[in-house]
Amino acid sequence: MSQTLMDYDEAVRRYDPVLGLEVHVELGTATKMFDAAPNIFGAQPNTMVTPTSVGLPGALPVVNARGVEYAIRIGLALGCEIAESCRFARKNYFYPDLAKDFQTSQSDEPIAHDGALEIELEDGSFFTIPIERAHMEEDAGKNTHVGGADGRIEGASHSLVDYNRAGVPLVEIVTRPIEGAGARAPEVAATYVRTLRDIFRALGVSEARMERGNVRADVNVSLRESPDGPLGTRTETKNVNTFRGIEQVVRYEIQRQAAILAAGGEVLQETRHGQADGTTRAGRVKSDADDYRYFPEPDLVPVAPSREWVETIRASLPEMPAAKRRRLKKEWQLADDEMRDVVNAGALELIEATVLAGSSGQSARKWWMGELARAAKDREVSLEELPVSPEQVAELQGLVDSGRLTDKLARQVLDGVLAGEGGPSAVVEARGLEVVSDDSALLAAVDEALAAQPDVAEKIRGGKVKAAGAIVGAVMKATRGQADARRVRELVMERVAR
């Protein structure tokens, strides 16, 4: 059934959108949160499990200390207070991928609370996201529906359950109501999750690969008639794991809810599911009542991180991505739009590594955002997937800086590197691409070109200096582009002046 939508601009003119985001990040610990089963992605189904993973009788949980440390790192990076003591609880609900019929989580006693995160939007403006809490929990298993379209449960003949993911450590970060975003609400939501993704990677707590579900967001949207009015009824779209999907969900829900309210209807408080076309569909009706029957986990003692440990972790935090971008932008002498392009292309770390290998920031950016970006687009891969390393790019630029290669020759060398012919120096040697720097060889080529075009020499002597380009071109052709054009021009002018 088609859904009536209001024009987006009209919707945000008539109503004030309020957001709430619950972001889950899978932690990159060696083992699971409460047992010693390996935390490995992509293993054969149901091989990375222990009796505790699947809730067998008598199996007891033990807290993963590294998981607690990672949760504290995340909390500190988000400006949160770290609890002096917190407890795990049982969140009770039935679902086939939850073998215990409860999820070990945290309820009213999270590990971290009361923080804020400043995000930078595309135009360079800033927006602050209020953080209510960050709490520890475990992931559930994974259902695979067989026989339906696109792996969905509709039309499936049966479902398979893989418990490898059951018990994988999670931190869930919950915002307070996000107000004041207005028409930019979709951008604010996506930028917030992108900023979190970058922080997770900088902290080293997760690979944060959204295509693997390492980071996923539950997106809450509600509308109210004015910024000073009461909050509206919200919907919660579950498990959105792309930035574009987050933007689409927010935009669609604003348009859908606005159409309902304008027609005099009521928005149902419900969970919804994002679709591939950017729409959402209804899930189950959800009230504010706490229907999970939380109660303290009797098999786990409270977690009480010492203040000394918390401060040690705080002192070990790396430079945060936003501060790092500001520093590198200044060091590399990039304009605001240039830096945004670098970040959006996923090239920041690659350029940084190239600079650390000896290149200048501008030169590294030139390669990664120029020739290599085009190569990645042609091959339909990311920059990281190209068969060239930052060290090789720095080596290539070093050959240019030393005069052994021109930019044109360097592009040919890069083609060889991408073709798997070896590093830049090896490709130069194998293809014979080094600049001809022997003046005697260049003079011979210049004399030959001048002899072939005597009228050009007369034009140059007559003051038509631009005519020297014809001789330079002939020499470049004779040397297969391996001469330094600037040096060739100098030799031409010397020869003609004699």
Secondary structure, DSSP 8 states (H G I E B T S, - for coil): -------HHHHHHH-EEEEEEEEEEE---SB-SSS--B--TT-STT-S--TTTTT-TT------HHHHHHHHHHHHHTT-EE-SSB--EEEE---TT-TTSEEEE-SSS-SEEEEEEEEE-TTS-EEEEEEEEEEEEE---EEEEESSGGG-STT-SEEEEE-TTTT-EEEEEEE--B-S-GGGHHHHHHHHHHHHHHHHHHHTS----GGGTSEEEEEEEEEESSTTS-----EEEEEE-SHHHHHHHHHHHHHHHHHHHHTT-----EEEEE-TTS-EEEEEE--SS--S--EE-TTS--B---HHHHHHHHHT----HHHHHHHHHHHHT--HHHHHHHHHTT-HHHHHHHHHTT--HHHHHHHHHTHHHHHHHHHT--GGGSS--HHHHHHHHHHHHTTS--HHHHHHHHHHHHTTS-SHHHHHHHHT---B--HHHHHHHHHHHHHH-HHHHHHHHTT-GGGHHHHHHHHHHHTTT-B-HHHHHHHHHHHHH-
